[in-house]
Amino acid sequence: MATRPISLLLLSFLFASCSSLPPSSQVRSNTGLGAPEQIIPDASATPSLPAPRDKLSPEDPTDVWERLRNGFTLTVNYGHPSVARQLKRYRQQQDYFDLVRDRSQPFLFEVVEQVEQRGLPLELALIPFVESAFNPDAYSHRNAAGLWQFVSATGRSYGLEQTWWIDERRDPMKATRAALDYLESLYDEFDQDWLLALAAYNTGSGNVRRALRKQRKTTNDQGYSRFWELKLSGETRDHIPRILALALVVENPKEHGIELLPIANKKYLYPVTLSAQIDLSLAARLADIDLNTLKSLNPQYRQWATPPDDSRELYLPEKESARLFKVLLTMDESTLITFDRYSIKSGDTLGAIARKFGTRVDVLQRANSLNGSRIIAGESLLVPRGEVSDFSPPNIKNDDVSKIAPPSYTVRRGDNLWSIARRYNLYSADIVRLNNLSDGEILQPGQRLLLRNARENAVSTTNSD
């Protein structure tokens, strides 16, 4: 098969500079986010990169937290007693805020940028903190995934691809776009009441509509949303005031015993668009970046390589993105996937070989141009090498399994669901389900968690694979 040089696009910045943004409005914009401008390098010319992002003007905040504060518009509901109750959960929880700050640092600027460009309340940018504790690998007991906790069907209806290779519910950029599309549709559906839209996002439109039909026609003289009067599930009734309570902490962290370390109000991730499949470990070496860092910045890729069809994007910091872009312009696409050669033995089947190497039958078929499953003993089979051994269940690394989970565990200062699950080779979703917790639960020192059944479920899930 003839080979050809890889062609790729280095996208210009996903969004315009802060200085070109219109002032935040309390009225939702009717226009969606436009497609980003693309810079297509001329193959016959020296590659060029987009000009650096414009510098902030003196009046622009240098910290994303300050930018958030400037765009909060749901403040009329901050005074509801339910918000005050939820605010107690966040006070003095410095370890939690340190954790979510570190997780959000690569992505929060882009989330805020998308929300602000649509003219939406910036409280919406806090949803991932409550939905997933800003963990792109979060997976709930309801099979919701990613920062915005999309279930599979809703994700697909908003254009998020889900295959063996990729789960775009975990793509912070695309999932944010999809979540805001969804929220805007709910805002229109529920008479432009943002709290009703947030409730529908959490529990489903049908549940909110039924609650509205049962609600007596009441009014209040404080301008509160109708949400507060609805009979909804306890989880949903807690979920919305939790977002508003978090906004109060962001608005004045010192008042609540919290220090929010700054996050620079500037672009951190730059996309390189690829026209061919690439081994992620090779991409990391070419970009001169740690493989685990590359994976954490691109959590949508579930296997050792990008998918084999269509163009794909890798998000990297500016220097690494530029380095990968320049190197790939000189490489042939046939060299971007590495293979091991396996000698087929008597009794081998494609399925058995795929299981042995942690891959799939269709991957082997594609790599070896096989139309069926027939293989011959003595011949060789190409097996994509990749980093198969690195792809353990989310939040678990093979070299971190050093402790057997006890029947129960007493929470210590600094613990969170993610760290406990990682320590004992468990799934945080199983701990949540076993202990009747809510997703993104803030744990309290001294709290007792059951782990035994979570351990058994993790073992049985691993064995079934």
C-alpha positions in Angstrom: 0.0 0.0 0.0 1.4 3.4 -0.9 2.2 5.7 1.9 1.8 9.4 2.1 3.0 12.2 4.4 0.6 12.9 7.2 -1.4 16.0 6.8 -2.7 17.8 9.9 -4.2 21.0 10.9 -3.0 23.0 13.9 -6.2 24.7 15.0 -6.0 28.4 15.9 -7.2 29.2 19.3 -10.6 27.7 20.2 -11.9 31.1 21.1 -11.2 34.7 20.6 -9.1 36.7 23.0 -10.6 38.0 26.3 -10.2 41.6 25.0 -12.5 40.8 22.1 -15.3 39.3 24.2 -18.5 41.3 24.7 -19.3 42.2 28.3 -21.1 39.5 30.2 -24.9 39.8 30.0 -27.6 38.6 32.3 -29.7 37.8 29.2 -28.9 34.6 27.4 -27.6 35.0 23.9 -29.7 33.5 21.1 -26.6 32.7 19.1 -24.5 29.6 19.8 -20.8 29.3 19.7 -19.4 29.6 16.2 -16.9 27.2 14.7 -13.3 28.2 15.5 -11.2 29.5 12.7 -8.7 27.0 11.3 -5.2 27.7 10.0 -4.4 25.2 7.3 -0.6 24.9 6.7 0.6 25.0 3.1 2.6 21.8 2.6 5.0 23.7 0.3 5.7 26.4 2.8 7.4 26.5 6.1 5.0 25.6 8.9 3.6 28.5 10.9 1.8 28.6 14.1 -1.0 30.9 15.2 0.0 34.2 16.7 0.1 34.2 20.5 -3.1 35.1 22.4 -3.6 38.8 22.8 -2.5 40.1 26.2 -5.1 40.9 28.7 -6.2 44.5 28.9 -5.7 46.3 32.2 -9.3 45.8 33.2 -9.4 42.1 32.4 -8.9 39.8 35.4 -5.7 37.8 35.5 -7.3 35.0 37.6 -10.1 32.7 36.3 -11.8 32.8 39.7 -12.1 36.6 39.5 -13.5 36.2 36.0 -16.1 33.8 37.4 -17.1 36.2 40.2 -17.7 38.9 37.6 -20.1 36.8 35.7 -22.4 35.4 38.4 -26.0 36.4 37.7 -28.2 34.0 39.7 -27.5 35.9 42.9 -31.2 36.5 43.8 -31.4 32.8 44.8 -28.2 32.9 46.9 -30.2 33.9 50.0 -32.5 30.9 50.1 -32.2 28.8 53.3 -31.3 25.7 51.3 -28.2 27.4 50.0 -27.1 28.3 53.6 -27.5 24.6 54.6 -25.3 23.5 51.7 -22.8 26.2 52.4 -21.9 24.4 55.6 -20.5 21.5 53.5 -17.9 23.7 51.9 -16.7 25.7 54.9 -13.1 24.8 56.0 -12.9 22.1 53.3 -9.5 23.3 52.1 -8.4 19.8 51.0 -11.4 19.5 48.7 -10.8 22.8 47.1 -7.1 22.1 46.6 -8.1 18.8 44.8 -10.7 20.3 42.5 -8.5 23.3 41.8 -5.7 21.1 40.6 -8.0 19.0 38.5 -9.7 22.0 36.9 -6.5 24.0 36.2 -6.0 22.7 32.6 -9.7 23.0 31.6 -11.4 25.7 33.6 -10.4 28.6 31.3 -12.0 26.8 28.3 -15.2 26.1 30.2 -15.5 29.7 31.4 -14.7 30.9 27.9 -17.5 28.8 26.3 -20.1 29.8 29.0 -19.1 33.5 28.7 -19.2 33.6 24.9 -22.8 32.4 24.9 -23.7 35.1 27.4 -24.8 32.5 30.0 -24.6 32.8 33.8 -21.1 31.8 34.9 -22.6 29.7 37.7 -23.0 27.1 35.0 -19.2 26.7 34.9 -19.4 25.4 38.4 -21.6 22.4 37.5 -18.6 20.1 36.8 -17.3 20.8 40.4 -20.6 19.4 41.8 -21.4 16.8 39.2 -17.9 15.1 39.0 -15.6 17.0 41.4 -14.0 18.1 38.1 -12.7 14.6 37.3 -13.0 13.7 33.5 -12.8 10.0 34.4 -15.7 10.2 36.9 -18.2 7.4 36.3 -21.4 7.3 38.3 -23.6 4.4 39.4 -26.1 5.7 36.8 -23.5 5.1 34.1 -22.9 8.8 33.6 -19.4 9.8 32.6 -17.1 12.8 32.4 -17.0 16.3 33.9 -20.6 17.0 33.0 -21.8 13.4 33.8 -23.6 12.6 30.6 -25.5 9.3 30.4 -24.8 7.5 27.2 -28.1 8.2 25.4 -28.1 12.0 26.1 -24.4 12.2 25.2 -25.1 10.6 21.8 -28.1 12.9 21.2 -25.8 15.9 21.6 -23.1 14.6 19.3 -20.7 12.9 21.8 -19.2 9.8 20.2 -18.8 6.7 22.3 -16.9 3.7 20.9 -14.3 1.2 22.1 -11.7 3.8 21.0 -13.1 7.0 22.3 -15.7 8.4 24.8 -16.3 12.0 24.1 -18.3 12.4 27.3 -14.9 12.5 28.8 -13.6 15.1 26.4 -13.6 18.4 28.4 -14.0 20.6 25.4 -16.6 18.7 23.4 -18.6 17.7 26.5 -18.7 21.4 27.6 -20.1 22.3 24.2 -22.7 19.6 24.5 -23.6 20.4 28.1 -24.2 24.1 27.3 -26.3 23.1 24.2 -28.4 20.9 26.5 -28.7 23.5 29.2 -29.8 26.2 26.7 -32.5 23.8 25.4 -33.7 23.2 29.0 -33.7 26.9 29.7 -36.0 27.5 26.8 -38.2 24.5 27.8 -38.7 25.8 31.4 -39.7 29.4 30.7 -36.2 30.7 30.9 -35.8 29.7 34.6 -32.2 28.7 35.1 -32.8 26.8 38.3 -35.5 24.7 36.7 -33.1 24.0 33.8 -30.4 22.9 36.3 -33.0 20.7 38.0 -33.9 19.1 34.7 -30.3 18.6 33.9 -29.9 16.6 37.1 -33.1 14.6 37.3 -34.6 14.8 33.8 -37.1 17.0 32.1 -40.0 14.6 32.8 -39.5 14.7 36.5 -39.5 18.5 36.6 -42.6 18.7 34.3 -44.5 16.3 36.6 -43.5 18.3 39.7 -44.6 21.5 38.0 -48.0 20.0 37.2 -48.5 19.0 40.8 -47.4 22.3 42.2 -49.9 24.7 43.6 -49.8 28.1 42.0 -48.0 30.1 44.6 -46.0 33.2 44.5 -43.2 34.7 46.7 -42.2 38.2 47.2 -38.4 37.5 47.1 -38.0 36.8 43.4 -37.0 33.2 44.0 -37.3 30.6 41.3 -40.2 28.2 41.2 -37.7 25.4 41.8 -37.8 25.9 45.5 -41.5 25.0 45.7 -41.3 21.8 43.7 -41.4 18.3 45.2 -38.4 16.7 43.6 -36.0 14.0 44.8 -33.7 14.8 47.7 -30.7 14.6 45.5 -32.0 17.2 43.1 -33.2 19.5 45.9 -29.7 19.4 47.3 -27.9 19.6 43.9 -29.0 23.1 42.9 -28.4 24.9 46.2 -25.0 23.1 46.3 -24.0 24.9 43.0 -25.2 28.2 44.4 -23.3 27.6 47.7 -20.2 26.9 45.7 -20.7 30.2 43.9 -20.8 31.9 47.3 -17.5 30.3 48.3 -15.9 31.4 45.0 -17.3 34.9 45.5 -15.7 35.3 48.9 -13.5 32.3 49.8 -11.8 33.9 52.9 -15.2 34.4 54.5 -15.6 30.7 54.4 -12.2 29.6 55.5 -10.9 28.7 52.0 -7.9 29.8 50.0 -8.4 29.5 46.3 -5.0 29.3 44.6 -5.1 31.4 41.3 -5.7 29.8 37.9 -4.3 32.0 35.2 -6.9 33.6 33.0 -5.3 32.5 29.8 -5.4 29.6 27.3 -3.5 26.5 28.5 -4.4 23.8 25.9 -3.7 24.0 22.2 -5.2 21.4 19.8 -3.2 19.5 17.1 -5.6 18.0 14.6 -4.4 14.7 13.2 -5.5 13.1 9.9 -4.2 9.6 10.8 -4.2 7.3 13.8 -1.3 7.7 16.2 0.1 5.7 19.1 -0.3 7.9 22.2 3.0 6.8 23.6 4.7 7.9 20.3 2.8 11.2 20.4 4.1 11.8 23.9 7.7 11.1 22.9 7.4 13.4 19.9 5.9 16.2 21.9 8.4 15.6 24.7 5.7 15.3 27.4 5.0 12.6 30.0 2.6 9.9 28.6 0.4 10.0 31.7 0.2 13.8 31.4 -0.9 13.5 27.8 -3.5 11.0 28.7 -4.8 13.2 31.5 -5.2 16.1 29.1 -7.0 13.9 26.6 -9.1 11.6 28.8 -11.5 10.8 25.9 -9.1 8.3 24.4 -9.8 4.9 26.0 -7.1 2.8 24.3 -3.5 3.0 23.4 -4.0 5.1 20.2 -6.4 7.6 18.7 -9.2 6.0 16.6 -8.3 4.8 13.1 -10.9 6.8 11.2 -11.6 10.5 10.9 -9.4 13.3 12.0 -8.8 13.6 15.8 -7.4 16.2 18.1 -4.7 16.0 20.8 -4.8 18.8 23.4 -1.4 19.9 24.7 0.3 22.9 26.3 1.5 25.5 23.9 5.2 24.5 23.6 4.4 20.7 23.3 1.6 21.4 20.8 3.9 23.4 18.6 6.7 20.7 18.9 4.3 17.9 17.9 2.9 19.9 15.0 6.3 20.5 13.5 7.6 17.0 13.9 4.5 15.4 12.4 4.8 17.5 9.3 8.0 15.5 8.5 6.7 12.0 9.3 4.9 9.4 7.2 1.6 8.2 8.6 2.6 4.6 8.3 5.2 5.1 11.1 2.7 6.5 13.6 1.6 3.1 14.9 4.1 0.6 16.3 3.6 -3.2 16.1 4.8 -6.4 17.6 5.0 -9.5 15.4 3.3 -12.6 16.8 3.9 -16.1 15.5 0.5 -17.9 15.2 0.5 -21.2 17.0 -1.7 -24.3 16.4 -5.1 -23.8 18.2 -4.8 -20.0 18.2 -7.8 -17.9 17.3 -8.1 -14.2 16.7 -10.2 -13.8 19.8 -7.7 -15.6 22.0 -4.8 -13.5 20.6 -6.8 -10.3 21.1 -7.4 -11.2 24.8 -3.8 -12.1 25.3 -2.6 -8.7 24.1 -5.4 -6.7 25.5 -6.9 -5.6 22.2 -9.9 -6.5 20.0 -10.5 -8.8 17.0 -11.4 -5.9 14.7 -8.1 -4.1 15.6 -6.1 -7.2 14.6 -8.2 -7.6 11.4 -7.6 -4.0 10.4 -3.8 -4.1 11.2 -3.4 -7.3 9.1 -5.9 -6.6 6.3 -8.0 -9.6 7.3 -11.6 -9.9 6.0 -12.5 -12.7 8.3 -11.3 -14.6 11.3 -9.3 -17.3 9.6 -5.6 -17.5 10.5 -2.9 -20.1 9.8 -0.4 -21.6 12.3 3.1 -20.7 11.4 2.3 -17.3 9.9 2.9 -14.0 11.6 0.3 -11.5 12.9 0.9 -7.8 13.5 -0.3 -6.7 16.9 -0.4 -3.0 17.6 2.0 -2.4 20.5 0.7 0.8 22.1 0.5 1.0 25.9 -2.0 -1.7 26.5 -0.8 -2.5 30.0 -1.3 1.1 31.1 -5.0 1.1 30.4 -6.4 -0.1 33.8 -9.8 0.8 35.0 -10.1 4.6 35.6 -8.2 5.9 38.7 -6.3 2.6 39.2 -2.7 2.1 38.1 -1.2 -1.4 38.1 1.8 -0.3 40.2 -0.4 1.4 42.8 -2.2 -1.8 44.0 -0.4 -2.3 47.4 -3.2 -2.7 49.9 -6.2 -5.0 50.2 -9.4 -3.2 51.0 -10.7 -3.7 54.5 -14.4 -4.3 55.2 -14.7 -0.6 56.2 -12.6 2.5 56.3 -12.6 5.6 58.5 -12.1 8.8 56.6 -9.0 10.8 57.5 -8.3 14.5 56.8 -7.4 15.0 53.2 -9.3 11.9 52.0 -11.7 11.9 49.1 -13.5 9.2 47.1 -11.0 9.2 44.4 -8.0 8.8 46.7 -9.6 6.0 48.7 -10.7 4.1 45.6 -7.2 4.4 44.2 -5.5 3.3 47.4 -7.5 0.1 47.6 -7.9 -0.7 43.8 -11.6 0.1 43.9 -14.1 2.1 41.8 -15.3 5.3 43.4 -18.7 4.7 41.9 -19.0 1.4 43.8 -18.1 3.2 47.1 -20.7 5.8 46.3 -23.4 3.1 45.7 -22.5 1.0 48.7 -22.7 3.9 51.1 -25.7 5.7 49.5 -23.6 8.8 48.8 -24.1 11.4 46.2 -21.7 11.9 43.3 -18.9 14.3 44.3 -19.7 13.8 48.0 -17.4 15.8 50.3 -16.2 13.3 53.0 -15.9 14.3 56.6 -13.0 13.1 58.9 -14.3 10.3 61.1 -16.9 9.2 58.6 -17.1 5.4 58.2 -17.3 3.9 54.7 -18.1 0.3 53.8 -15.6 -1.1 51.3 -16.1 -4.9 51.3 -18.8 -5.2 48.6 -17.0 -2.5 46.5 -13.9 -4.7 46.6 -15.8 -7.8 45.5 -17.4 -5.9 42.7 -14.0 -4.5 41.5 -12.5 -8.0 41.5 -15.4 -9.6 39.7 -15.5 -6.8 37.1 -11.7 -7.2 36.5 -12.1 -11.0 36.2 -15.0 -10.7 33.7 -12.9 -8.7 31.4 
